[in-house]
């Protein structure tokens, strides 16, 4: 088929839905944001939006987990849809919403071709040394245990945009991409390919997040189960929804709320912010080690794009890596916040997963 011009991008999160209609220049023609999206029984507003939107040539869906099989975007059909639903246990918060988006748009636009684009696909290039867990080998093989990584669509877009902003070929750059939002992860990108990332088999690993704990000692989790009587369901809920910035500060996990508490002298908020920054600095250094050096540091996502304070605290602790920022540029959220003459370019790139999804959708359908 000819390359689609207008792509309807469907981005289902853990509780929300973002829909964008992009033209061939990736300009947004129309949009819909649903703060609450359960993935099946609440399609009224989505149906109204689609009925009023014309000239949809293709649909691109963000799907969080592709498992072992889906390592690149794929055209959707009923068989693929069922295989994606079978992966729900690997991403129980996100996968049902993503599959619900597929079902809703298939019903609303049954004759429009659709493509599934995976957050895990960008990280399929991670070498075995970085992807393999030191578990019994037969466990890894039997259950597909490995570091999958997430936010791949965002990290892929950031990589391409960083190359444009620095006017350097992506295959010559060593980039650490920092996707900092309610969920947060880093990617180490060498030659345009992911070689390491902070999230793992699930989106719980790595950085401190809004309500997710990030990496913890597995022995600690076992101790709490064995000695504190916390069962698996209670533990899962606590790690997903009651930890991170929210757990430490006692608030809602929003970075703006945490910083307000810091300014008010609240001890718990101050500790939460310090833990967040410490983990972020440490993991950036780890990603740099995987790259054997650093050319570009990029911030994206809600916190990465809008919190000059977070960027400053992180950057000021990475001077030994060659990171130096221009405080005035940082305060105004400029695209390039690096200090003149700094060894490492430091950029702020707005997250555009929609552009990456449209790019993949056109690639799959247009040949």
C-alpha positions as CSV (number, residue, x, y, z in Angstrom):
1,X,0.0,0.0,0.0
2,X,1.2,3.6,-0.4
3,X,2.8,5.2,2.6
4,X,0.1,6.5,4.9
5,X,-0.1,10.3,5.1
6,X,-2.3,10.8,8.2
7,X,-1.6,8.5,11.1
8,X,-3.9,8.3,14.1
9,X,-1.5,7.5,17.1
10,X,-3.1,5.8,20.1
11,X,-1.0,6.0,23.2
12,X,-2.4,4.0,26.1
13,X,-0.8,4.5,29.5
14,X,-1.4,2.7,32.8
15,X,-4.6,4.8,33.4
16,X,-4.8,7.4,30.6
17,X,-5.2,7.5,26.8
18,X,-3.6,10.1,24.4
19,X,-4.8,10.1,20.8
20,X,-3.1,12.3,18.1
21,X,-3.8,12.6,14.4
22,X,-0.5,13.5,12.6
23,X,-0.1,14.5,9.0
24,X,2.8,13.6,6.7
25,X,4.9,16.4,8.3
26,X,4.1,15.0,11.8
27,X,2.1,18.1,12.5
28,X,-0.8,17.5,15.0
29,X,-4.1,17.9,13.2
30,X,-6.3,16.8,16.1
31,X,-6.0,15.4,19.6
32,X,-7.8,13.8,22.5
33,X,-6.7,13.2,26.0
34,X,-8.6,10.9,28.4
35,X,-7.3,11.1,32.0
36,X,-9.0,7.8,32.8
37,X,-8.9,4.9,30.4
38,X,-9.8,1.4,31.5
39,X,-9.4,-0.1,28.1
40,X,-12.7,-1.4,27.0
41,X,-15.9,-0.2,28.6
42,X,-15.4,3.6,28.3
43,X,-15.2,4.3,24.6
44,X,-17.9,6.9,24.2
45,X,-15.7,9.9,24.1
46,X,-13.1,8.1,21.9
47,X,-15.9,7.1,19.5
48,X,-17.1,10.7,19.2
49,X,-13.6,11.9,18.5
50,X,-13.0,9.2,15.8
51,X,-16.4,9.9,14.1
52,X,-15.5,13.6,13.9
53,X,-12.0,12.9,12.6
54,X,-11.6,12.4,8.8
55,X,-8.8,11.2,6.6
56,X,-7.3,8.6,8.9
57,X,-5.0,6.5,6.6
58,X,-3.6,4.3,9.3
59,X,-3.5,3.7,13.1
60,X,-0.4,3.3,15.2
61,X,-0.7,1.8,18.7
62,X,1.8,2.1,21.5
63,X,2.1,-1.3,23.2
64,X,4.3,-1.5,26.3
65,X,5.5,-5.1,26.1
66,X,6.5,-7.1,23.0
67,X,7.9,-10.1,24.9
68,X,10.5,-12.2,23.2
69,X,8.7,-12.4,19.9
70,X,7.9,-8.8,18.9
71,X,11.3,-7.0,18.5
72,X,10.1,-4.5,15.9
73,X,6.8,-2.9,14.9
74,X,4.2,-5.3,13.3
75,X,1.0,-4.9,11.4
76,X,-1.9,-5.9,13.5
77,X,-4.3,-8.8,12.8
78,X,-6.4,-10.9,15.1
79,X,-3.6,-13.4,15.8
80,X,-1.1,-10.6,16.8
81,X,-3.8,-9.0,18.9
82,X,-4.3,-12.3,20.9
83,X,-0.5,-12.8,21.3
84,X,-0.3,-9.3,22.8
85,X,-3.1,-10.0,25.2
86,X,-1.2,-13.1,26.3
87,X,1.7,-10.9,27.4
88,X,-0.5,-9.1,30.0
89,X,1.2,-10.8,33.0
90,X,4.5,-9.1,31.9
91,X,2.9,-5.6,32.1
92,X,-0.4,-5.9,34.0
93,X,-0.9,-2.1,34.3
94,X,-0.3,-1.2,30.7
95,X,-0.9,-4.2,28.4
96,X,-4.7,-4.5,29.0
97,X,-5.1,-0.8,28.2
98,X,-3.1,-1.1,25.0
99,X,-5.0,-4.1,23.8
100,X,-8.2,-2.3,24.8
101,X,-7.1,0.6,22.5
102,X,-6.6,-1.9,19.7
103,X,-10.0,-3.4,20.2
104,X,-11.7,0.0,20.3
105,X,-10.1,1.4,17.1
106,X,-10.6,-1.9,15.3
107,X,-14.3,-1.6,16.0
108,X,-14.4,2.1,15.0
109,X,-12.1,1.9,12.0
110,X,-12.4,-1.7,10.8
111,X,-11.0,-1.1,7.3
112,X,-8.0,1.0,8.4
113,X,-4.7,-0.7,8.6
114,X,-3.0,-0.6,12.1
115,X,0.4,-1.2,13.5
116,X,1.6,-2.1,17.0
117,X,4.7,-0.3,18.1
118,X,6.6,-1.6,21.1
119,X,8.2,0.2,24.0
120,X,10.5,-2.8,24.4
121,X,11.6,-3.0,20.8
122,X,14.3,-0.3,20.9
123,X,16.1,-2.3,23.6
124,X,16.1,-5.5,21.7
125,X,19.7,-4.6,20.6
126,X,21.0,-4.7,24.2
127,X,23.9,-7.2,24.2
128,X,23.5,-10.4,26.2
129,X,26.0,-9.2,28.8
130,X,23.7,-6.3,29.7
131,X,20.4,-8.1,29.2
132,X,21.0,-11.4,31.0
133,X,20.1,-12.0,34.7
134,X,22.5,-14.2,36.7
135,X,19.7,-16.7,37.4
136,X,19.6,-20.4,36.6
137,X,20.1,-20.6,32.9
138,X,17.1,-22.9,32.4
139,X,14.9,-20.3,34.2
140,X,16.0,-17.6,31.8
141,X,15.3,-19.8,28.8
142,X,12.0,-21.3,30.0
143,X,10.4,-18.1,31.0
144,X,12.2,-15.6,28.8
145,X,13.8,-13.8,31.7
146,X,15.9,-10.9,30.6
147,X,16.2,-7.1,30.7
148,X,13.6,-5.9,28.3
149,X,13.6,-2.2,29.1
150,X,10.8,0.2,28.4
151,X,10.1,3.8,27.2
152,X,11.9,2.7,24.0
153,X,9.7,4.8,21.7
154,X,10.7,7.9,23.7
155,X,14.3,7.0,23.8
156,X,14.4,6.3,20.1
157,X,12.9,9.7,19.3
158,X,15.3,11.4,21.6
159,X,18.2,9.7,19.9
160,X,17.1,11.0,16.5
161,X,16.4,14.4,17.8
162,X,19.7,14.7,19.6
163,X,21.5,13.9,16.4
164,X,19.6,16.7,14.6
165,X,20.3,19.2,17.4
166,X,24.0,18.4,17.6
167,X,24.3,18.1,13.8
168,X,26.1,14.8,14.2
169,X,25.3,11.4,12.8
170,X,23.5,9.3,15.4
171,X,25.9,6.4,14.7
172,X,28.8,8.6,16.0
173,X,27.2,9.6,19.3
174,X,27.2,8.1,22.8
175,X,24.0,9.3,24.3
176,X,22.4,8.9,27.8
177,X,18.7,9.5,27.4
178,X,16.8,10.4,30.6
179,X,13.1,9.8,30.3
180,X,11.8,11.3,33.6
181,X,8.1,11.3,34.2
182,X,5.8,9.4,36.6
183,X,7.6,6.4,35.2
184,X,11.3,7.0,34.6
185,X,14.2,5.2,32.9
186,X,17.6,5.8,31.2
187,X,18.9,4.4,28.0
188,X,22.6,4.1,27.0
189,X,22.6,4.6,23.2
190,X,25.7,3.9,21.1
191,X,25.6,4.3,17.3
192,X,21.9,4.9,17.4
193,X,21.3,1.5,19.2
194,X,20.3,0.9,22.8
195,X,23.1,-1.0,24.7
196,X,21.8,-0.7,28.2
197,X,18.9,0.6,30.2
198,X,17.7,0.9,33.8
199,X,14.3,-0.8,33.6
200,X,14.4,-4.6,33.4
201,X,12.1,-7.5,33.1
202,X,9.3,-5.2,34.3
203,X,8.9,-1.4,34.5
204,X,9.6,-1.5,38.3
205,X,13.4,-1.6,38.1
206,X,15.9,1.2,38.0
207,X,15.2,4.8,39.0
208,X,13.0,6.1,41.8
209,X,9.7,7.0,40.2
210,X,6.5,8.8,41.3
211,X,4.9,5.8,43.0
212,X,7.2,3.0,41.9
213,X,10.2,2.0,44.0
214,X,12.8,1.4,41.3
215,X,15.4,-1.2,42.1
216,X,15.5,-2.7,45.6
217,X,17.4,-5.7,47.1
218,X,15.4,-8.8,46.2
219,X,16.4,-10.2,49.5
220,X,14.6,-7.3,51.2
221,X,11.4,-8.2,49.4
222,X,11.8,-11.8,50.4
223,X,12.5,-10.8,54.0
224,X,9.3,-8.7,54.1
225,X,7.3,-11.7,52.7
226,X,8.8,-14.2,55.1
227,X,9.1,-12.2,58.3
228,X,6.5,-9.4,58.0
229,X,3.8,-11.6,56.4
230,X,3.3,-9.4,53.3
231,X,1.8,-11.6,50.6
232,X,2.5,-11.2,46.9
233,X,-0.5,-9.2,46.0
234,X,0.0,-6.7,48.8
235,X,3.7,-6.4,47.9
236,X,2.9,-5.8,44.2
237,X,0.5,-3.0,45.1
238,X,3.0,-1.4,47.5
239,X,5.9,-1.5,45.0
240,X,3.8,-0.1,42.1
241,X,1.6,2.5,43.9
242,X,2.8,3.3,47.4
243,X,6.6,3.6,46.9
244,X,8.9,6.0,45.1
245,X,8.5,9.7,45.7
246,X,5.0,9.2,47.1
247,X,6.2,6.6,49.6
248,X,9.1,8.6,50.8
249,X,7.4,12.0,51.0
250,X,4.0,10.9,52.1
251,X,2.5,12.9,49.1
252,X,1.1,12.1,45.7
253,X,4.5,11.5,44.0
254,X,4.4,14.5,41.8
255,X,7.8,16.2,41.6
256,X,6.2,19.6,42.0
257,X,4.6,18.6,45.2
258,X,7.9,17.2,46.5
259,X,9.8,20.4,45.6
260,X,7.1,22.5,47.4
261,X,7.7,20.3,50.4
262,X,11.5,20.8,50.1
263,X,11.0,24.6,50.0
264,X,8.7,24.4,53.1
265,X,11.4,22.6,55.0
266,X,9.6,19.2,55.1
267,X,12.1,16.5,56.1
268,X,10.4,13.7,54.2
269,X,10.1,15.6,51.0
270,X,13.8,16.7,51.3
271,X,14.9,13.1,51.7
272,X,12.7,11.9,48.8
273,X,14.3,14.5,46.5
274,X,17.8,13.6,47.7
275,X,17.2,9.9,47.1
276,X,15.7,10.6,43.6
277,X,18.7,12.7,42.6
278,X,21.2,10.3,44.1
279,X,19.8,7.4,42.2
280,X,19.6,9.4,39.0
281,X,23.2,10.5,39.1
282,X,24.4,7.0,39.9
283,X,22.5,5.4,37.1
284,X,23.6,8.0,34.5
285,X,27.2,7.2,35.5
286,X,26.4,3.5,35.1
287,X,25.0,4.1,31.6
288,X,28.1,6.1,30.8
289,X,30.2,3.2,31.8
290,X,28.3,1.0,29.4
291,X,29.0,3.5,26.6
292,X,32.7,3.9,27.6
293,X,32.2,7.6,27.5
294,X,29.5,10.3,27.0
295,X,28.9,12.8,24.2
296,X,25.3,13.9,24.8
297,X,23.0,13.9,27.9
298,X,19.3,14.4,27.1
299,X,16.4,15.1,29.4
300,X,12.9,14.3,28.4
301,X,9.5,13.5,29.9
302,X,7.4,15.7,32.2
303,X,10.1,16.1,34.9
304,X,13.0,16.1,32.5
305,X,11.4,18.8,30.4
306,X,10.0,21.1,33.0
307,X,12.0,20.8,36.2
308,X,15.1,23.0,35.9
309,X,15.9,22.2,39.5
310,X,16.1,18.5,38.9
311,X,18.3,19.0,35.8
312,X,20.6,21.4,37.7
313,X,21.0,19.1,40.7
314,X,21.8,16.1,38.5
315,X,24.2,18.0,36.2
316,X,26.1,19.6,39.0
317,X,26.9,16.2,40.4
318,X,28.2,14.9,37.0
319,X,30.9,17.5,36.3
320,X,33.6,14.8,36.5
321,X,32.0,13.3,33.4
322,X,32.3,16.5,31.5
323,X,28.7,17.7,32.1
324,X,28.3,21.4,32.7
325,X,25.2,23.5,32.2
326,X,24.3,27.1,31.6
327,X,22.1,28.0,34.5
328,X,20.3,30.7,32.7
329,X,19.5,28.5,29.7
330,X,18.4,25.7,32.1
331,X,16.1,28.1,34.0
332,X,14.2,28.9,30.8
333,X,14.0,25.3,29.6
334,X,16.1,25.9,26.5
335,X,16.7,23.1,24.1
336,X,20.5,23.3,24.6
337,X,21.3,23.9,28.2
338,X,25.0,23.0,28.1
339,X,27.7,25.5,29.1
340,X,29.9,26.8,26.4
341,X,33.0,24.6,25.9
342,X,31.5,21.7,27.9
343,X,32.8,18.3,26.9
344,X,29.3,16.9,27.0
345,X,26.3,18.4,25.2
346,X,23.3,18.7,27.5
347,X,19.8,18.9,25.8
348,X,16.2,19.2,26.8
349,X,14.0,17.4,24.2
350,X,10.1,17.4,24.4
351,X,8.8,13.8,24.5
352,X,7.2,12.9,21.1
353,X,6.3,9.2,21.3
354,X,3.6,10.1,18.8
355,X,6.1,11.1,16.1
356,X,8.0,7.8,16.7
357,X,4.9,5.7,16.5
358,X,3.8,7.5,13.3
359,X,7.3,7.0,11.8
360,X,7.2,3.2,12.5
361,X,3.6,2.9,11.3
362,X,4.5,4.5,7.9
363,X,7.6,2.3,7.7
364,X,5.7,-0.9,8.2
365,X,2.8,-0.1,5.9
366,X,4.6,1.9,3.2
367,X,7.4,-0.6,2.7
